[in-house]
Amino acid sequence: MAEAERKRVLIILNDPPYGTERSYDGLRLVNALGKEPGVAMRLFLLADAVSCGRAGQRTPQGYYNLEKMLQVATRQGTDIGA
């Protein structure tokens, strides 16, 4: 599929990685859309969300590891900026 025919989606996260579910939900959306053919995903981590990309996170009990979710997004070809 030509680049011009691909749907381009930009998601911006600005909440901290833990304490709310907004960054988690945003990454779930990024990873779900990243599986769709013809979709070019871009993710921008803004303000507190930059911490989502920190390596070696200690995930609080009951939370998903957002570092691993970002690794999935990267493997799917999502462009990630901060």
Contacts in CASP RR format, 6 or more apart in sequence:
PFRMAT RR
TARGET T0000
AUTHOR 0000-0000-0000
METHOD contacts of the structure
MODEL  1
MAEAERKRVLIILNDPPYGTERSYDGLRLVNALGKEPGVAMRLFLLADAV
SCGRAGQRTPQGYYNLEKMLQVATRQGTDIGA
1 37 0 8 1.000
1 38 0 8 1.000
3 40 0 8 1.000
5 38 0 8 1.000
6 38 0 8 1.000
6 39 0 8 1.000
6 40 0 8 1.000
7 38 0 8 1.000
7 39 0 8 1.000
7 40 0 8 1.000
8 39 0 8 1.000
8 40 0 8 1.000
8 42 0 8 1.000
9 33 0 8 1.000
9 39 0 8 1.000
9 40 0 8 1.000
9 41 0 8 1.000
9 42 0 8 1.000
10 42 0 8 1.000
10 43 0 8 1.000
10 44 0 8 1.000
11 26 0 8 1.000
11 29 0 8 1.000
11 30 0 8 1.000
11 41 0 8 1.000
11 42 0 8 1.000
11 43 0 8 1.000
11 44 0 8 1.000
12 43 0 8 1.000
12 44 0 8 1.000
12 46 0 8 1.000
13 22 0 8 1.000
13 23 0 8 1.000
13 26 0 8 1.000
13 27 0 8 1.000
13 43 0 8 1.000
13 44 0 8 1.000
13 45 0 8 1.000
13 46 0 8 1.000
13 49 0 8 1.000
13 52 0 8 1.000
14 45 0 8 1.000
14 46 0 8 1.000
14 47 0 8 1.000
14 48 0 8 1.000
14 49 0 8 1.000
15 22 0 8 1.000
15 23 0 8 1.000
15 48 0 8 1.000
15 49 0 8 1.000
16 23 0 8 1.000
16 48 0 8 1.000
16 49 0 8 1.000
16 51 0 8 1.000
17 23 0 8 1.000
17 24 0 8 1.000
17 48 0 8 1.000
17 49 0 8 1.000
17 51 0 8 1.000
17 52 0 8 1.000
17 53 0 8 1.000
17 54 0 8 1.000
17 57 0 8 1.000
17 66 0 8 1.000
18 59 0 8 1.000
18 60 0 8 1.000
18 63 0 8 1.000
18 66 0 8 1.000
19 60 0 8 1.000
19 63 0 8 1.000
23 49 0 8 1.000
23 52 0 8 1.000
23 66 0 8 1.000
24 63 0 8 1.000
24 64 0 8 1.000
24 66 0 8 1.000
24 69 0 8 1.000
27 43 0 8 1.000
27 52 0 8 1.000
27 66 0 8 1.000
27 69 0 8 1.000
27 70 0 8 1.000
27 73 0 8 1.000
28 69 0 8 1.000
30 41 0 8 1.000
30 43 0 8 1.000
30 73 0 8 1.000
30 78 0 8 1.000
31 69 0 8 1.000
31 72 0 8 1.000
31 73 0 8 1.000
31 76 0 8 1.000
33 39 0 8 1.000
33 41 0 8 1.000
34 41 0 8 1.000
34 73 0 8 1.000
34 76 0 8 1.000
34 77 0 8 1.000
34 78 0 8 1.000
35 76 0 8 1.000
40 79 0 8 1.000
41 73 0 8 1.000
41 76 0 8 1.000
41 77 0 8 1.000
41 78 0 8 1.000
41 79 0 8 1.000
42 78 0 8 1.000
42 79 0 8 1.000
42 80 0 8 1.000
42 81 0 8 1.000
43 73 0 8 1.000
43 78 0 8 1.000
43 79 0 8 1.000
43 80 0 8 1.000
43 81 0 8 1.000
44 80 0 8 1.000
44 81 0 8 1.000
44 82 0 8 1.000
45 52 0 8 1.000
45 53 0 8 1.000
45 80 0 8 1.000
45 81 0 8 1.000
45 82 0 8 1.000
46 82 0 8 1.000
49 82 0 8 1.000
50 82 0 8 1.000
52 66 0 8 1.000
52 67 0 8 1.000
52 70 0 8 1.000
53 66 0 8 1.000
53 67 0 8 1.000
53 70 0 8 1.000
53 82 0 8 1.000
54 67 0 8 1.000
55 67 0 8 1.000
56 67 0 8 1.000
57 65 0 8 1.000
57 66 0 8 1.000
57 67 0 8 1.000
59 65 0 8 1.000
59 66 0 8 1.000
70 80 0 8 1.000
73 80 0 8 1.000
74 80 0 8 1.000
END
